[in-house]
């Protein structure tokens, strides 16, 4: 991962309007021509990851997420997801509810 910041071209992030409900966390605007060019340039396998951050001055901005997991991290994450998918989802019944 590089320490150089890459700001998302054509993407503007602002704090929500003061009258917005609490569940609105940010307002995002896209200048499509600029953002599409940025997305084409930085996408990997059809995905583009961007992080919304806050500057020391309190202003929100969008930065390209350049994190690339190691093979071990990918394996560990995949195994964790597989175990969660295979785990029972509580569809059974307690042992004391067995009719025999």
Buried (B, 14 or more C-beta within 10 A) or exposed (E): EEEEEBEBBBBBBEBBEEEEEEEEEEEEEBEEEEBEEBBEEBEEEEEBEBEBEEEEEEEBBBBBBBEEEEEEEEEEEEEEEEEEEEEEEEEEEEEEEEEE
